[in-house]
Amino acid sequence: FTVSLIFDDLNNEVYENAIDRTAEYIRTLEAYTPGSISRYAELSLIPDQLKIPRAELMFAELYTDNEIIIEHLHVCYDSCEATKHYGISNFIAERLDAHNKHNRTVEFLNPHIF
């Protein structure tokens, strides 16, 4: 595997399995789905990387950023379960599985940075 192929696989998995479905679930809750990059940046839990990091740092940041997403997904899951939005909590459980798999992949490929 090359670094670019790994990132390509991760991006494809997220794009194919999360983006549209997340927006659909947000709309079913009658909430606003942001549409501009600047609004997404305001709402993001992930700090922006403005430099071009080495591969080891890129993977370390990916792992850390993914941990932030996993923590947030747990909060969302608990909220959906508490409000009986079970279809959404099932989707979030699937995303938790996917994000945990992403971190295992990063750990496997770069054990010396963890």
N, C-alpha and C positions, 0 to 999 in steps of 0.2 A: 504494500500500500504506500502511496505517497500522501503527503499532507493534504494536497489539494483534493485527492480522491476521497479522503476521509471527511473533509469539510463538505464536499459535494454530496456525499451520502447523507450526512447529517442534515444539511439544508433541504435536500429532497424529501427526507422523511418528515421533517417539520412542515414543509410546504404542502405535501400531499395529504398529511393526516391531521393537521392542526389548524391552519390559518382560517380556512373557510368555515370549518365546523365551529371554531371558537367564536367567530363573528356571528354565526347563526344563533348560537346559544346566548350570546350577549343580547341580540335582538329579541329572542323569546322572553327574556327577562324585562323587556321594554326599556332597555338601557341604550345609550348612545354608543355606537361603534366609531371610534376615531378614524378619520380618513386622510389625515395629512401626516407627513413625516415629522414635522415639528411637534404636533400633538402627541404622537407616539413617543418622541424623545422626552417630552415633559412627563409622560406617564411611566416611562421605563424604570424598572428596578435595577437595571444593569448599567454600570458606569460605562461611558463611552471610551473607546481606545482610539486616541488620535495619532499614535505613532505606529510604525511598522515593526512589530515585535519579532524576535527570533521564534522558531518553531516551538521550543520548549516553553517559552513564555506564553505563546498563543494557546498551547494545550492547557497550561496551568490556569490561564484566564478562562478558557472554555469550561474547565472543570468547576472553577469557583462560580462563574456566572450560572452554570447549570444547577449548582447547589442552591443558589438564590431562587431559581425558578422552581425547584423541587419544594423548597420551604413554602413558597407562595401557593403552589398547587395543593399542598396539604391543608393550608388555611382555606382555600376555595372548596376543597372536598368536604371539609368539616362543615362549612357554611351551607353547602348544598344538601348535605345529609340532614342538618338541623332544620332546614326549611322544606324538606321533602321534595327536592328537585333531583330525583334519583337518576333520571336520564343524563342530566348534566354531571352528576357525581360519577356515573359509570364512565363517561367520556374523560373526566379528569383522572380517574383511576388508570385508564388506558395511557393517558399522557404521562402519569407518574411512572408507569412501567417503562415507557419509551425513554424518558429522561434518565431514569436509573440505568438503563442499558447504555445510553450515550456515555455516562460517566464510567461505566465498567470498560467500555471500549477505549476511552481516553487513558484510563489507568493501565490497561493491558498494553497499549502501544507505547506508553511512556512511564514505566514503573519507577524510573530513577528521579522523576520530578515530584513524586508524592511521598 
